[in-house]
Amino acid sequence: MSDLWNVVKKGLAGVAPILGNAILPGVGGVAGSLVAQVLGVDPEPEIVSTALLNATPEQITALKQAEYTHQERLIELATENDKAYLSDVQNARQREVDITSATGERDINLYILAWVVVCGFFSLVGMLMYVTLPDRNIGPINQLFGAMAAGFGMVLAYFFGSSKGSSEKTEALMQLKGKG
């Protein structure tokens, strides 16, 4: 299932990007509660997402005002989110360095798993393009495809993810903070 707080984040991108960026994935956090409060709804991601889609011009103005009023704290929250993400990525990559240093060999299981996910993803895409499935199999195959697509994304993020891009975004947010 998709993280509905990420849907809220994306919905806020054009209206109040700093407010949206401060929303914690999975839980919403302080920023998610602020959005719910401004929209006058319960801080549940489904409810906030629906309210955001149906927001009146007055509510959109109120979201922009809340972002402006709390801009400094929201930038701090967004920076903390980025630092947590970077720390998680760094820890995963550091694990590989530590194993190589300790054993003198790379952990081949990581590469085998990555190749299985990548090959499985493309095999499933090919199958879905060229094979007609019986109706009773469509649901389970779609669930498998969703899981494989998520795994494929994680493999790409691990091996090719850019810590530099997130670092630059954090720096830009800090510069905005200095202007406020």
N, C-alpha and C positions, 0 to 999 in steps of 0.2 A: 504494500500500500504506500502511496506517495505521502510524503510529509506535508501536511496541509499548512504548517507554518511557513514552509518554503513557498507555497502558493500565495500566501499572504505577502511574503517578502517581495515576490515578483509583482504582485498587484500594486504594491506601494512604490515600485521603482520609478514610475513616472510622476507620482504625486508628491511623495516625501521619501526620497531615496536614503537619506541618513537614518530616518526612523525605520525604514524597511531593513537596512543593513544591520541594525542593532538587534533585530529579532533573532532569538536563539532557535536554531533548528530543533524540531522535536518538542520543544516546551514553550516557545514564545518568549518567556522571560518577562522582564520589566517592560520592554518595548512592546511586546505583544499585549500586555495588560493595558498599557497606555493607549494603544490603538483601539482596543475593545472599549475602554472608558470613553474615548472621544466619540466613537460610533454609537455609544449607548447600548452595548450588547454584552453578553457574558463572554469571558475570555476563553472561549472554546474555539479551536481553529476553524471548525466547520462554520460556526456562527459568524465569526469575524470575517472569514472569506466571503460568505454570502452577503454580509452587510457591506463589505468593501465593494463588491460587484454592483450593489444597488445603492451606493452612496449618493446622497444628494449633493448639489454644489456647496451647500452650507457645511456639510460634513467634510467634504474635501478641503474647504477653506480651514475648517477647524483642525484637520490633520496637519496641514501646512503650518498653521499657527503653533500647534503642539510641537512640531519638529523645530520650529524657530525658537520657541521658548526653552526647550530642553536640549538645544543643539549640542552644547558642550558635553553634557552627560551622555547623550546618544553617541557622540563620537568616541567617548571613552569606552562605552559598551561595545561598539563596533570594533574598536581596536582590540579589546579583550577577546572578542570572538575570533578575530584574525590570529591573534597570538595563540589561542587554544588550538586552532586548526593547524597552524604552522608547527606547533609543538607535537601534535599528533603525527603529522607527516614526518617530522624530523625523528621522532621516536621509532617509527616503522623503518625508516632508512638506516638509522643508527643501529638497529638490531642486526641488520645484514652486515654492517661494518664490524660489529662486535663479534659475530659468529666467525667471520672471515679471519679476524685478528686472533681469536682463540684457537681455531682449528687449522688455520692455514688454507682452508678450502671454502669455497662459496657453498651456501645452502642450496643444493640442487632442487630440493622439494619446492622451493619458491618458484623456480623457473618452470618446473614440470606443471605445477598447478596453474601458473599463468598461461602456459601454452594450451593446456586442456580447456581452460575457459575461453581463450581466443578461438581455438579451432572449433570448439563446441558451438560458440556463438555464430560463427560464419557457416557452419554446417546446418544449424537450425534455420538461419536466414535463407540459405539455399533451398532447404527442404520446403520451407513455407512459400517460396517463390514458385517451385516447380511441381509440388506434390499436392494433390487434392485430398484433403483430410475428411474422414467421416465426421458427421455432425457431433457424435458423442465424444470425439477426441479434441475438438476445438478448444474447449475450456482448459483442460489440463495442458495442452500444448501452449496456449497463450500464457498460462502461469509459468511454465518452463521458460518461455521466451522472455518474460519480464525478469525472471531471476537471472537468466543468462545475460541480458542486456545490462542489468545492474552490476553483475560480476565483471563484464567486459569494461564497463566504465571505471570500476575500481582498479582493474589491471592497468588501464591507460593512465589513470591518475597517479598510481604508484610509480610506474616506470617513466612516465613523461610529464607528470604534473609539475607545474611551475610554482615553486616557492617564491621566486622573484616577483611574479605578477601580484601575488597577494601582499608581498612586502611593499611593492610600489603603491598599492591601493591604501595600505595602512599609512604610508608616508603622506599621501595626498590628503587623507582624512585629518592627519595631524596638522598639515598646513592650513586646512580649512578651520581647524580649531583655533589656530593662531590669529586668523583674520577676525573671528567673532568677538 
